Amino acid sequence: MDTTPQDLSHLFEQLGLENSEESIAEFISKYKIPDDVLLTQAEFWNDSQRCFLKESLEEDAQWSELIDHLDTQLRK
């Protein structure tokens, strides 16, 4: 069983992104997803990140709730 804490910082770490509070806030302010584009189709993800997000959502994995939260944040 994975005991990794479930928060945005660790999600960003899983995605291979800088995971400080400042870096997360900058990422969310820099990137926005239009309403007609799925999170996994956003142009700013690399193939590995896209695959991780897609598989996590399809499997309703431990990260899916945080991924949904990130999706919401990227649409504001």
VENPE-V207782 format. One record per residue. OMEGA is omega in whole degrees, -180 to 180 (* if undefined). Layout:
BEGIN
omega->OMEGA
omega->OMEGA
END
This chain:
BEGIN
omega->179
omega->-179
omega->178
omega->178
omega->-178
omega->176
omega->-177
omega->179
omega->-179
omega->174
omega->178
omega->176
omega->178
omega->180
omega->180
omega->-180
omega->175
omega->-171
omega->174
omega->179
omega->-179
omega->-180
omega->178
omega->179
omega->179
omega->179
omega->-178
omega->179
omega->-177
omega->-174
omega->177
omega->-180
omega->176
omega->-178
omega->-176
omega->-179
omega->175
omega->179
omega->-177
omega->179
omega->-179
omega->-173
omega->-174
omega->177
omega->170
omega->-175
omega->-179
omega->179
omega->180
omega->180
omega->179
omega->-179
omega->-178
omega->-180
omega->180
omega->180
omega->-180
omega->-178
omega->-175
omega->-177
omega->-177
omega->-178
omega->-170
omega->179
omega->178
omega->177
omega->176
omega->178
omega->178
omega->178
omega->179
omega->-179
omega->-178
omega->180
omega->-179
omega->*
END
